[in-house]
């Protein structure tokens, strides 16, 4: 079987930056085992698969290790592939997902993602996580992901993680966000996943489901600009809408091709 494959850099307007996601259109769902094999072969943080249902699109996300319940950058990448490559005419793209219906609005060169808010609550840092960090956070919170709050942007840049401890954490589909108030933006972050083949995610849209309500309350702002400080880097525009968050960013097409499954 031959399938189309698009690789899109999300949350950036430049090639070789942002977060790369692969997008694979399907006419019908293939076995989950095959979807996981394709994701492993693609070797990026997330591969998005979608089926056109007519007025909406059924969307699923796979890392090289597992299916995810939510992925922001691969959702943005899929909307970009639909608009720019497959010439979808609608302004809004509606995805049916494991996290409910997600709407992406094309607004000039921005894609505005409507995502569920996941406000983190204070918790105790696990010993394994504490032992893995070279700098300890000022505050520890958790929603799906752990959120570790640091004093300033430089500390976030300087974080080093001992994977011998970190990879023993069992977080399901979650990860660990490190964050601080930004020097040239409202807030910054980095994102790490225990045991993952892509250890530091370049730009994590879903992490901002927790970061947006947290920093909105701390800063007293509804609209904020965020930077993810990975090697590739990425820029996000975040709006707190109480039960929902809007996470917006740009995208660039890197690759258009085909893959074979047998």
For each residue, the residues with C-beta under 8 A, 3 or more apart:
1: 260 261 262
2: 258 259 260 261
3: 24 25 26 38 258 259 260 261
4: 24 25 256 257 258
5: 22 23 24 42 255 256 257 258 259
6: 22 23 24 77 81 85 253 255 256 257
7: 20 21 22 23 42 44 253 254 255
8: 20 21 22 23 76 77 78 80 81 251 252 253 254
9: 12 14 15 16 17 18 19 20 77 251 252 253 254
10: 18 19 20 21 72 73 74 76 77 80 203 205 234 249 251
11: 18 19 73 76 203 205 228 234 235 236 249 250 251
12: 9 17 18 19 203 232 233 234 235 249 250 251 252
13: 109 250 251 252
14: 9 17 18 252
15: 9 252 254
16: 9 232
17: 9 12 14 232 233 234
18: 9 10 11 12 14 73 202 203 232 233 234 249 251 252
19: 9 10 11 12 45 73 201 202 203 204 232 234
20: 7 8 9 10 44 45 202 254
21: 7 8 10 44 45 46 47 48 71 73 74 76 77 78
22: 5 6 7 8 39 42 44 46 47 48
23: 5 6 7 8 47 48 50 74 77 78 81
24: 3 4 5 6 38 47 48 49 50 259
25: 3 4 49 50 51 52 81 86
26: 3 29 30 49 50 51
27: 51
28: 51
29: 26 49 51 58
30: 26 34 35 49 261
31: 34 35
32: 35 36 67
33: 36 37
34: 30 31 37 38 261
35: 30 31 32 38 39 47 49 60 62 67
36: 32 33 39 40 62 64 66 67
37: 33 34 40 41
38: 3 24 34 35 41 42 47 49 62 259 261
39: 22 35 36 42 46 47 62 63 64
40: 36 37 43 64
41: 37 38 259
42: 5 7 22 38 39 47 64
43: 40 64 197
44: 7 20 21 22 47 198
45: 19 20 21 63 73 198 201 202
46: 21 22 39 61 62 63 68 71 73 74
47: 21 22 23 24 35 38 39 42 44 61 62 63 74
48: 21 22 23 24 59 60 61 71 74 75 77 78
49: 24 25 26 29 30 35 38 59 60 61 62
50: 23 24 25 26 57 58 59 60 78 95
51: 25 26 27 28 29 57 58
52: 25 57
53: 56 57 58 96
54:
55: 94
56: 53 94 95 96 101
57: 50 51 52 53 78 82 93 94 95 96
58: 29 50 51 53 95 96 97
59: 48 49 50 75 78 95 96 97 102
60: 35 48 49 50 67 97 98
61: 46 47 48 49 67 68 70 71 74 75
62: 35 36 38 39 46 47 49 66 67 68
63: 39 45 46 47 66 67 68 196 197 198
64: 36 39 40 42 43 196 197 198
65: 195 196 197
66: 36 62 63 173
67: 32 35 36 60 61 62 63
68: 46 61 62 63 71 173
69: 98 99 144 173
70: 61 97 98 99 115 116 144 206 209
71: 21 46 48 61 68 74 75 205 206
72: 10 75 76 113 115 204 205 206 207 208 209 247
73: 10 11 18 19 21 45 46 76 77 203 204 205 234 249
74: 10 21 23 46 47 48 61 71 77 78
75: 48 59 61 71 72 78 79 95 97 102 104 113 205
76: 8 10 11 21 72 73 79 80 104 111 113 205 249 251
77: 6 8 9 10 21 23 48 73 74 80 81 251
78: 8 21 23 48 50 57 59 74 75 81 82 93 95
79: 75 76 82 83 93 104 106 111 113
80: 8 10 76 77 83 84 85 111 251 253
81: 6 8 23 25 77 78 84 85 86 253
82: 57 78 79 85 86 88 93
83: 79 80 86 87 88 93 106
84: 80 81 87 253
85: 6 80 81 82 253 256
86: 25 81 82 83
87: 83 84
88: 82 83 93
89:
90: 93
91: 105 106
92: 103 104 105 106
93: 57 78 79 82 83 88 90 103 104 106
94: 55 56 57 101 102 103
95: 50 56 57 58 59 75 78 101 102 103 104
96: 53 56 57 58 59 101
97: 58 59 60 70 75 100 101 102
98: 60 69 70
99: 69 70 102 115 116
100: 97 116
101: 56 94 95 96 97
102: 59 75 94 95 97 99 113 114 115
103: 92 93 94 95 113 114
104: 75 76 79 92 93 95 111 112 113 114
105: 91 92 111 112 114
106: 79 83 91 92 93 110 111 112
107: 110 111 112 248
108:
109: 13 250
110: 106 107 237 248 249 250
111: 76 79 80 104 105 106 107 248 249 250 251
112: 104 105 106 107 246 247 248
113: 72 75 76 79 102 103 104 205 246 247 248
114: 102 103 104 105 244 245 246
115: 70 72 99 102 205 206 208 209 244 245 246 247
116: 70 99 100 209 243 244 245
117: 209 212 213 240 241 242 243 244 245
118: 143 144 209 210 213
119: 143 210 213 214
120: 141 142 143 145 147 210 213 214
121: 141 142 143
122: 139 140 141
123: 140 141 142 146
124: 140
125: 129 130 137 140 146 148
126: 129 130 169
127: 130 131
128: 131 132 165 166 168 169
129: 125 126 132 133 146 165 166 169 176
130: 125 126 127 133 136
131: 127 128 162 165
132: 128 129 161 162 163 164 165 166 169
133: 129 130 136 137 148 159 161 162
134: 158 159 160 161 162
135: 150 155 158 159
136: 130 133
137: 125 133 140 148 149 150 178
138: 149 150 151
139: 122 148 149
140: 122 123 124 125 137 146 147 148 149
141: 120 121 122 123 146 147 149 210 214
142: 120 121 123 145 146 147
143: 118 119 120 121 147 209 210
144: 69 70 118 173 174 206 209 210
145: 120 142 171 174 175 176 177 191 207 210
146: 123 125 129 140 141 142 171 174 175 176 177
147: 120 140 141 142 143 177 179 210 211 214
148: 125 133 137 139 140 176 177 178 179
149: 137 138 139 140 141 179 180 214
150: 135 137 138 155 156 159 178 179 180
151: 138 155 180
152: 155 156 180 181 183
153: 156 157 180 181 182 183 188 229
154: 157 158
155: 135 150 151 152 158 159 180
156: 150 152 153 159 178 179 180 188 189 190 229
157: 153 154 229
158: 134 135 154 155
159: 133 134 135 150 155 156 178 190
160: 134
161: 132 133 134 166 192
162: 131 132 133 134 165 166
163: 132 166 167 199
164: 132 167 168
165: 128 129 131 132 162 168
166: 128 129 132 161 162 163 169 176 192 194
167: 163 164 194 195
168: 128 164 165 194
169: 126 128 129 132 166 176 194
170: 194
171: 145 146 174 175 176 193 194
172:
173: 66 68 69 144
174: 144 145 146 171
175: 145 146 171 191 192 193 194 196 201 204 207
176: 129 145 146 148 166 169 171 191 192 193 194
177: 145 146 147 148 189 190 191 204 207 210 211
178: 137 148 150 156 159 189 190 191 192
179: 147 148 149 150 156 187 188 189 190 211 214 215
180: 149 150 151 152 153 155 156 187 188
181: 152 153 186 187 188 215 218 219
182: 153 185 186 187 188 225 226 227
183: 152 153 188
184: 227
185: 182 188 224 225 226 227 235
186: 181 182 215 219 221 224 225 226 238
187: 179 180 181 182 211 215 219 224 226
188: 153 156 179 180 181 182 183 185 226 227 228 229
189: 156 177 178 179 204 207 208 211 226 227 228 229
190: 156 159 177 178 179 200 228 229 230
191: 145 175 176 177 178 200 201 204 207 228 230
192: 161 166 175 176 178 199 200 201
193: 171 175 176 196 198 199 201
194: 166 167 168 169 170 171 175 176
195: 65 167
196: 63 64 65 175 193 199
197: 43 63 64 65
198: 44 45 63 64 193 201
199: 163 192 193 196
200: 190 191 192 230 231
201: 19 45 175 191 192 193 198 204 207 230
202: 18 19 20 45 228 230 231 232 233 234
203: 10 11 12 18 19 73 228 230 232 233 234 236 249
204: 19 72 73 175 177 189 191 201 207 208 228
205: 10 11 71 72 73 75 76 113 115 208 236 247 249
206: 70 71 72 115 144 209
207: 72 145 175 177 189 191 201 204 210 211
208: 72 115 189 204 205 211 212 226 236 238 245 247
209: 70 72 115 116 117 118 143 144 206 212 245 247
210: 118 119 120 141 143 144 145 147 177 207 213 214
211: 147 177 179 187 189 207 208 214 215 226 238
212: 117 208 209 215 216 224 238 239 240 245 247
213: 117 118 119 120 210 216 217 240 242 245
214: 119 120 141 147 149 179 210 211 217 218
215: 179 181 186 187 211 212 218 219 221 224 226 238
216: 212 213 219 220 221 222 224 240
217: 213 214 220
218: 181 214 215
219: 181 186 187 215 216 224
220: 216 217
221: 186 215 216 224 240
222: 216 239 240 241
223: 237 238 239 240
224: 185 186 187 212 215 216 219 221 237 238 239 240
225: 182 185 186 235 236 237 238
226: 182 185 186 187 188 189 208 211 215 235 236 237 238
227: 182 184 185 188 189 233 234 235 236
228: 11 188 189 190 191 202 203 204 233 234 236
229: 153 156 157 188 189 190 233
230: 190 191 200 201 202 203 233 234
231: 200 202
232: 12 16 17 18 19 202 203
233: 12 17 18 202 203 227 228 229 230
234: 10 11 12 17 18 19 73 202 203 227 228 230 249
235: 11 12 185 225 226 227 249 250
236: 11 203 205 208 225 226 227 228 247 248 249
237: 110 223 224 225 226 246 247 248 249
238: 186 208 211 212 215 223 224 225 226 245 246 247 248
239: 212 222 223 224 245 246 248
240: 117 212 213 216 221 222 223 224 245
241: 117 222 244 245 246
242: 117 213
243: 116 117
244: 114 115 116 117 241
245: 114 115 116 117 208 209 212 213 238 239 240 241
246: 112 113 114 115 237 238 239 241
247: 72 112 113 115 205 208 209 212 236 237 238
248: 107 110 111 112 113 236 237 238 239
249: 10 11 12 18 73 76 110 111 203 205 234 235 236 237
250: 11 12 13 109 110 111 235
251: 8 9 10 11 12 13 18 76 77 80 111
252: 8 9 12 13 14 15 18
253: 6 7 8 9 80 81 84 85 256
254: 7 8 9 15 20
255: 5 6 7
256: 4 5 6 85 253
257: 4 5 6
258: 2 3 4 5
259: 2 3 5 24 38 41
260: 1 2 3
261: 1 2 3 30 34 38
262: 1
